[in-house]
Amino acid sequence: MSQVYNWQLGRQMSYPYDGKYPERQFAFVFNINRCIACQSCTMACKSTWTFSKGQEHMWWANVETKPYGGYPQFWDVKILELLHKADPDGRRWQEASSGDPKAPYGQFPGKTIFEAAEKFLEPPSARVLGYLPADEEWNSPNIYEDNPVGPKGVRNKFHATGEQLPVHNTWFFYLARICNHCTYPACLAACPRQAIYKRAEDGIVLLDQQQCRGYRKCVEACPYKKSMYRGNTRVSEKCIGCYPRVEGSDPETGGEPMEARCMAACIGQIRMQGLVALNSDGTWAEDRQHPLYYLVHVAKVALPLYPQLGTSPNGFYIPPRWVPREYLHQMFGPGVDQAIERYSSPDRELLAVLQLFRRSNRIIFRYEVEEGPLTYEGTYRGKTVRIYNDTVIAFGKNGKEIFRTTVDEPIYVRPAKHQNSI
């Protein structure tokens, strides 16, 4: 085992290979507060990549309802249980020191899925703690959709007092998922054929089907279960990050990097995809005007999914405001309270950056904010709120402006003669 630095854990950790990092890494932020589970992302991916025979169970992009839903069923509960059995006392985080970019969430001293395998799995050649889902666990991608936890209320009767933030008694939320294109992929670590690799250009994790022999070690190892086995070809497949679009080879954008299909199809405007600059140790290089760097490292409203697993996922989520904190701490780590507080009471810059989501299908490399007039002043939960109609400008890889938009969205009034038409 090599020693690599995992900034999400705030420490060195064991990994089967030496760390190798691209200059820019494929990454994304999903805002769970906006997701409506319309499945536009799911079907955009399905109709592009996995519509053929033998791919019926393959959903590289999916949206599941938490806390009960999952694809495959209960994928996260099962890996967390395995990790707990291997390391019962290792799940507590140590507090973060102020402003350390190499340990923004503090330090997680517990064992990762790589370190647990090293100590607890047999034979000694086993590299990753994981499990192989049964066939029936892949059968229902929308199982338990819209199923809440907590008191269910009375049908056709409004609750007497309603629900109030910060935490609802009855709750569920939608978790949109794709491959996280991890910095330390478990699928890559487990493959005995070395058929899985990270692209040097953008860190997208790909699977070489010429090399694959269908051992399904990648399926067993990936804690997010985003590597999938295809029975009729007897090889595994996975999300490819729509790399032809990311390369800018699509004629629509004239050579400019373009967001993946699931990103561009998002109706709820929950998604932002980017390419972030990395340091030589895999930490994010300071890039203050990059929107993803701002959301993750400056505003700190976007958090990694199950960082304690140790893969250093490059998918980040703005947590839902109404969900019990203990559940969110387990899922996103110790930065949850701070993230929700800042998202619930956004400052002027954060409010502007949130307008960048889904305004274009091109990847944003830099933004600027032009100050506008004060348009609203009031109070929210005892705090003064001021909203300015600032203009936020997005720039592409070539430094040219992609678009500009304002914090106040324009209002269009439908003419009377069209009121009842669609």
C-alpha positions as CSV (number, residue, x, y, z in Angstrom):
1,M,0.0,0.0,0.0
2,S,1.1,3.5,-0.8
3,Q,0.5,6.6,1.3
4,V,-1.5,9.4,-0.4
5,Y,-3.0,12.6,1.0
6,N,-6.8,12.8,1.2
7,W,-7.8,16.4,2.0
8,Q,-11.4,15.4,2.6
9,L,-10.1,13.2,5.5
10,G,-7.4,15.7,6.5
11,R,-4.7,13.1,6.6
12,Q,-2.5,10.6,4.8
13,M,-4.2,7.3,4.0
14,S,-3.3,3.9,2.5
15,Y,-4.1,3.3,-1.2
16,P,-2.9,0.5,-3.5
17,Y,-1.3,2.9,-5.9
18,D,0.8,6.1,-5.8
19,G,-1.3,9.2,-6.3
20,K,-1.4,10.7,-9.8
21,Y,-3.3,13.8,-10.4
22,P,-4.4,15.6,-13.5
23,E,-3.9,19.4,-13.9
24,R,-7.7,19.8,-13.9
25,Q,-10.2,17.4,-12.3
26,F,-13.7,16.7,-13.4
27,A,-16.0,17.8,-10.5
28,F,-19.6,18.9,-9.9
29,V,-21.9,20.4,-7.3
30,F,-25.5,19.3,-6.9
31,N,-28.0,21.5,-5.0
32,I,-30.3,19.0,-3.3
33,N,-32.6,21.8,-2.1
34,R,-33.7,22.3,-5.7
35,C,-34.1,18.7,-6.9
36,I,-37.6,17.7,-7.9
37,A,-36.8,14.1,-9.0
38,C,-38.1,14.8,-12.5
39,Q,-35.6,12.1,-13.8
40,S,-34.7,14.3,-16.8
41,C,-31.0,13.6,-15.9
42,T,-31.7,9.9,-15.6
43,M,-33.4,9.6,-19.0
44,A,-30.9,11.9,-20.8
45,C,-28.1,9.6,-19.7
46,K,-30.2,6.4,-20.5
47,S,-31.1,7.5,-24.0
48,T,-27.5,8.5,-24.7
49,W,-25.4,5.6,-23.3
50,T,-27.3,2.7,-21.9
51,F,-30.3,1.9,-24.2
52,S,-28.9,-1.3,-25.7
53,K,-29.5,-5.0,-24.9
54,G,-27.9,-6.1,-21.8
55,Q,-27.9,-2.6,-20.3
56,E,-31.5,-2.7,-19.0
57,H,-30.4,-2.4,-15.4
58,M,-27.8,0.2,-16.0
59,W,-28.6,3.6,-14.7
60,W,-25.3,5.6,-14.7
61,A,-27.3,8.6,-13.6
62,N,-30.2,8.1,-11.1
63,V,-32.2,10.0,-8.5
64,E,-33.2,8.2,-5.3
65,T,-35.4,9.1,-2.4
66,K,-33.7,9.2,0.9
67,P,-33.7,7.8,3.6
68,Y,-35.2,4.5,2.2
69,G,-34.4,4.5,-1.5
70,G,-31.2,3.5,-3.2
71,Y,-29.9,2.0,-6.4
72,P,-28.9,-0.8,-5.9
73,Q,-31.1,-1.1,-2.9
74,F,-29.6,0.1,0.4
75,W,-26.2,0.5,-1.2
76,D,-25.0,3.1,1.4
77,V,-26.5,1.3,4.4
78,K,-24.6,-1.9,3.5
79,I,-21.2,-0.3,3.0
80,L,-21.5,1.7,6.2
81,E,-22.4,-1.4,8.1
82,L,-19.4,-3.3,6.8
83,L,-17.1,-0.3,7.7
84,H,-18.6,-0.2,11.2
85,K,-18.0,-3.9,11.7
86,A,-14.4,-3.6,10.6
87,D,-13.8,-0.4,12.6
88,P,-16.5,0.0,15.3
89,D,-14.9,3.0,17.0
90,G,-13.5,4.9,14.0
91,R,-16.4,7.0,12.8
92,R,-16.0,10.2,14.8
93,W,-14.5,13.2,13.2
94,Q,-11.9,15.5,15.0
95,E,-12.7,19.2,14.9
96,A,-11.4,21.3,12.0
97,S,-8.8,23.9,12.6
98,S,-9.7,27.3,11.3
99,G,-9.3,27.8,7.6
100,D,-7.0,24.9,6.8
101,P,-7.6,24.2,3.1
102,K,-5.8,20.8,3.5
103,A,-8.3,19.7,6.2
104,P,-11.4,21.8,5.8
105,Y,-13.6,19.2,7.6
106,G,-11.1,18.4,10.3
107,Q,-9.6,14.9,10.5
108,F,-11.2,11.5,10.2
109,P,-9.1,9.0,12.1
110,G,-11.2,6.0,11.3
111,K,-10.3,3.4,8.7
112,T,-11.3,3.9,5.1
113,I,-12.5,1.1,2.9
114,F,-8.9,0.6,1.7
115,E,-7.4,0.5,5.2
116,A,-10.2,-1.7,6.6
117,A,-9.5,-4.2,3.8
118,E,-5.8,-4.2,4.5
119,K,-6.4,-5.2,8.1
120,F,-9.6,-7.3,8.1
121,L,-10.1,-9.0,4.8
122,E,-8.8,-12.3,3.6
123,P,-6.9,-13.2,1.5
124,P,-4.2,-10.5,2.1
125,S,-4.5,-9.6,-1.6
126,A,-8.0,-8.2,-1.0
127,R,-7.7,-4.4,-1.6
128,V,-11.1,-2.9,-0.9
129,L,-13.8,-3.5,1.6
130,G,-17.0,-4.0,-0.4
131,Y,-19.9,-6.3,-1.3
132,L,-21.4,-7.6,-4.5
133,P,-25.2,-6.7,-4.8
134,A,-27.6,-9.5,-5.6
135,D,-29.5,-9.4,-8.9
136,E,-32.8,-8.4,-7.3
137,E,-31.1,-5.3,-5.7
138,W,-30.6,-3.9,-9.2
139,N,-34.2,-4.4,-10.3
140,S,-35.9,-1.3,-8.8
141,P,-34.1,2.0,-9.5
142,N,-37.0,4.0,-8.1
143,I,-37.8,1.8,-5.0
144,Y,-39.4,3.8,-2.1
145,E,-39.7,6.9,-4.2
146,D,-41.4,9.7,-2.3
147,N,-41.6,7.6,0.9
148,P,-41.2,9.9,3.9
149,V,-40.0,9.1,7.4
150,G,-41.8,10.4,10.5
151,P,-45.5,11.1,11.2
152,K,-47.6,10.7,8.1
153,G,-50.4,13.1,8.9
154,V,-54.1,12.7,8.0
155,R,-55.2,12.4,4.4
156,N,-57.0,15.5,2.9
157,K,-56.3,17.5,6.1
158,F,-53.8,20.2,6.5
159,H,-51.4,20.0,9.5
160,A,-52.6,22.5,12.1
161,T,-49.3,24.3,12.4
162,G,-47.4,23.2,9.3
163,E,-43.7,22.3,9.3
164,Q,-41.0,24.8,10.1
165,L,-37.3,25.0,9.5
166,P,-34.7,24.1,10.5
167,V,-35.8,20.4,10.8
168,H,-39.0,18.8,9.6
169,N,-40.6,16.0,11.6
170,T,-41.8,14.3,8.4
171,W,-39.1,14.4,5.7
172,F,-37.5,12.9,2.7
173,F,-35.2,14.3,0.0
174,Y,-34.0,13.4,-3.5
175,L,-30.3,12.4,-4.0
176,A,-29.2,12.7,-7.6
177,R,-26.1,10.5,-8.3
178,I,-23.6,9.8,-11.0
179,C,-20.1,8.4,-10.8
180,N,-18.0,10.7,-8.6
181,H,-14.8,10.1,-10.7
182,C,-13.0,9.9,-7.4
183,T,-9.5,11.0,-6.8
184,Y,-8.8,7.5,-5.3
185,P,-11.3,5.3,-7.1
186,A,-12.1,2.0,-5.4
187,C,-13.0,0.4,-8.7
188,L,-9.5,1.2,-10.0
189,A,-7.9,-0.1,-6.8
190,A,-9.7,-3.4,-6.9
191,C,-9.3,-4.3,-10.6
192,P,-6.9,-7.2,-11.0
193,R,-6.6,-6.5,-14.7
194,Q,-5.7,-2.8,-14.4
195,A,-8.5,-2.2,-16.8
196,I,-9.7,1.0,-15.0
197,Y,-7.8,4.3,-15.2
198,K,-8.1,8.0,-14.6
199,R,-7.6,10.2,-17.7
200,A,-4.6,12.5,-17.5
201,E,-6.6,15.3,-19.1
202,D,-9.5,15.6,-16.7
203,G,-9.4,12.8,-14.1
204,I,-12.5,11.1,-15.6
205,V,-12.4,7.4,-14.6
206,L,-12.8,5.1,-17.5
207,L,-12.9,1.3,-18.0
208,D,-11.0,-0.4,-20.8
209,Q,-13.4,-3.1,-22.0
210,Q,-10.6,-4.7,-24.1
211,Q,-8.8,-5.4,-20.8
212,C,-11.8,-6.2,-18.7
213,R,-12.6,-9.9,-18.0
214,G,-15.8,-9.4,-16.1
215,Y,-14.5,-10.4,-12.6
216,R,-16.8,-7.8,-11.1
217,K,-14.2,-6.7,-8.6
218,C,-15.0,-3.1,-9.5
219,V,-18.7,-3.7,-8.9
220,E,-17.9,-5.1,-5.5
221,A,-15.4,-2.4,-4.5
222,C,-17.1,0.8,-5.6
223,P,-18.9,2.0,-2.4
224,Y,-21.3,4.1,-4.6
225,K,-22.1,1.1,-6.8
226,K,-21.5,3.0,-10.0
227,S,-19.6,0.3,-11.8
228,M,-22.1,-2.2,-13.3
229,Y,-21.8,-5.6,-15.0
230,R,-23.3,-6.3,-18.4
231,G,-24.3,-10.0,-18.7
232,N,-24.4,-10.4,-22.5
233,T,-20.9,-9.0,-23.0
234,R,-19.5,-10.3,-19.7
235,V,-17.7,-7.0,-19.0
236,S,-18.3,-4.1,-16.7
237,E,-19.4,-0.6,-17.7
238,K,-19.6,2.7,-16.0
239,C,-20.3,6.4,-16.4
240,I,-17.8,8.0,-18.7
241,G,-18.4,11.6,-17.7
242,C,-19.5,12.3,-21.3
243,Y,-15.9,13.0,-22.0
244,P,-16.4,13.8,-25.7
245,R,-18.4,16.8,-24.5
246,V,-15.9,17.7,-21.8
247,E,-13.2,17.6,-24.4
248,G,-15.1,20.2,-26.5
249,S,-15.4,18.0,-29.5
250,D,-19.1,18.7,-29.8
251,P,-19.6,21.1,-32.7
252,E,-22.4,23.0,-30.8
253,T,-19.8,24.7,-28.5
254,G,-17.1,25.4,-31.1
255,G,-14.4,23.6,-29.3
256,E,-15.3,24.8,-25.8
257,P,-15.7,22.2,-23.0
258,M,-19.4,21.2,-22.5
259,E,-21.3,19.8,-19.6
260,A,-22.4,16.2,-19.5
261,R,-25.8,15.1,-20.7
262,C,-27.3,14.7,-17.2
263,M,-26.1,18.2,-16.3
264,A,-27.4,19.9,-19.4
265,A,-30.8,18.2,-19.1
266,C,-31.5,19.3,-15.5
267,I,-34.8,21.1,-15.3
268,G,-34.5,21.9,-11.6
269,Q,-31.2,23.8,-12.2
270,I,-29.5,21.8,-9.4
271,R,-26.3,21.1,-11.2
272,M,-23.0,22.7,-12.0
273,Q,-20.1,20.8,-13.6
274,G,-16.5,22.1,-13.8
275,L,-12.8,21.3,-14.2
276,V,-10.9,22.3,-11.1
277,A,-7.1,22.9,-10.9
278,L,-5.1,20.5,-8.6
279,N,-1.9,20.8,-6.7
280,S,0.8,18.1,-6.9
281,D,-0.6,16.3,-3.8
282,G,-4.2,16.2,-5.1
283,T,-5.6,19.1,-3.1
284,W,-7.4,21.8,-4.9
285,A,-5.2,24.7,-6.1
286,E,-6.5,28.1,-5.0
287,D,-8.7,29.5,-7.8
288,R,-10.8,32.1,-6.0
289,Q,-13.0,33.0,-9.0
290,H,-13.8,29.4,-10.1
291,P,-17.5,28.8,-9.1
292,L,-16.8,25.2,-7.8
293,Y,-13.8,26.3,-5.8
294,Y,-15.9,29.1,-4.3
295,L,-18.8,26.8,-3.4
296,V,-16.5,24.1,-1.9
297,H,-13.6,26.0,-0.3
298,V,-14.8,29.6,0.2
299,A,-18.6,29.6,0.9
300,K,-18.2,25.9,2.1
301,V,-21.8,25.1,1.2
302,A,-21.0,22.1,-1.0
303,L,-19.9,18.8,0.7
304,P,-18.6,15.5,-0.5
305,L,-20.8,12.4,-0.4
306,Y,-19.7,9.9,2.3
307,P,-16.1,11.3,2.6
308,Q,-15.3,8.8,5.4
309,L,-15.1,6.0,2.8
310,G,-11.8,7.4,1.6
311,T,-12.2,7.6,-2.2
312,S,-12.1,11.5,-2.2
313,P,-15.2,11.8,-4.4
314,N,-15.3,14.8,-6.8
315,G,-19.1,15.1,-6.5
316,F,-20.3,17.7,-3.9
317,Y,-23.7,18.4,-2.6
318,I,-25.5,21.4,-1.0
319,P,-27.3,19.6,1.8
320,P,-31.1,19.8,2.2
321,R,-32.2,22.3,4.9
322,W,-35.1,20.4,6.4
323,V,-33.5,17.1,7.2
324,P,-32.4,15.9,10.7
325,R,-28.7,16.9,11.2
326,E,-27.6,13.5,12.4
327,Y,-28.6,11.9,9.2
328,L,-26.8,14.5,7.1
329,H,-23.7,14.4,9.3
330,Q,-23.4,10.7,8.5
331,M,-23.8,11.3,4.8
332,F,-21.8,14.5,4.2
333,G,-19.5,14.8,7.2
334,P,-19.0,17.5,9.9
335,G,-19.5,20.6,7.6
336,V,-23.3,20.2,7.4
337,D,-24.4,22.7,10.0
338,Q,-22.2,25.5,8.6
339,A,-23.2,24.7,5.0
340,I,-26.9,24.8,5.8
341,E,-26.6,28.0,7.8
342,R,-24.7,29.8,5.0
343,Y,-27.0,28.5,2.3
344,S,-30.1,29.5,4.3
345,S,-28.7,33.0,4.8
346,P,-26.6,33.6,1.7
347,D,-24.3,36.6,1.5
348,R,-24.2,38.8,-1.6
349,E,-21.6,36.8,-3.5
350,L,-23.1,33.4,-2.8
351,L,-26.5,34.6,-3.9
352,A,-24.9,35.7,-7.2
353,V,-23.0,32.4,-7.7
354,L,-26.1,30.4,-7.2
355,Q,-27.5,32.0,-10.3
356,L,-24.9,30.4,-12.5
357,F,-26.5,26.9,-12.2
358,R,-27.8,25.7,-15.5
359,R,-27.7,29.0,-17.4
360,S,-25.5,27.4,-20.1
361,N,-24.4,23.9,-21.3
362,R,-20.8,25.2,-21.4
363,I,-18.4,24.5,-18.5
364,I,-17.6,27.7,-16.5
365,F,-14.0,28.4,-15.6
366,R,-14.3,31.8,-14.0
367,Y,-16.9,34.2,-12.8
368,E,-17.2,37.9,-12.0
369,V,-19.8,39.9,-10.1
370,E,-20.9,43.4,-11.0
371,E,-22.7,45.1,-8.2
372,G,-26.3,46.2,-8.7
373,P,-28.9,48.2,-6.8
374,L,-30.6,47.1,-3.5
375,T,-33.9,45.6,-4.5
376,Y,-35.2,44.1,-1.2
377,E,-34.6,44.5,2.5
378,G,-36.3,42.6,5.3
379,T,-35.8,40.0,8.0
380,Y,-35.6,36.2,8.0
381,R,-35.4,34.2,11.2
382,G,-34.3,37.2,13.1
383,K,-31.6,38.2,10.6
384,T,-31.6,41.2,8.3
385,V,-31.7,40.3,4.6
386,R,-30.6,42.5,1.8
387,I,-30.9,41.4,-1.8
388,Y,-29.0,43.3,-4.5
389,N,-29.7,42.9,-8.2
390,D,-26.1,42.0,-9.0
391,T,-25.0,40.7,-12.4
392,V,-22.9,37.6,-12.4
393,I,-20.8,36.9,-15.6
394,A,-19.5,33.5,-16.6
395,F,-16.3,32.9,-18.6
396,G,-15.2,29.8,-20.5
397,K,-11.8,28.1,-21.0
398,N,-10.7,30.6,-23.6
399,G,-11.4,33.5,-21.2
400,K,-14.4,34.7,-23.3
401,E,-17.7,35.5,-21.8
402,I,-20.3,32.7,-22.0
403,F,-23.3,34.5,-20.5
404,R,-24.3,37.0,-17.8
405,T,-27.4,36.9,-15.6
406,T,-28.9,38.8,-12.7
407,V,-29.9,37.9,-9.2
408,D,-33.5,39.2,-9.8
409,E,-35.0,37.1,-12.5
410,P,-37.3,38.9,-15.0
411,I,-41.0,38.5,-14.7
412,Y,-43.0,37.9,-17.9
413,V,-46.8,38.5,-17.9
414,R,-48.7,36.4,-20.4
415,P,-51.0,38.5,-22.5
416,A,-54.7,38.1,-21.7
417,K,-55.5,36.4,-25.0
418,H,-53.1,33.5,-24.1
419,Q,-54.1,33.1,-20.5
420,N,-55.8,29.7,-21.0
421,S,-53.5,28.3,-23.6
422,I,-50.3,26.3,-23.3
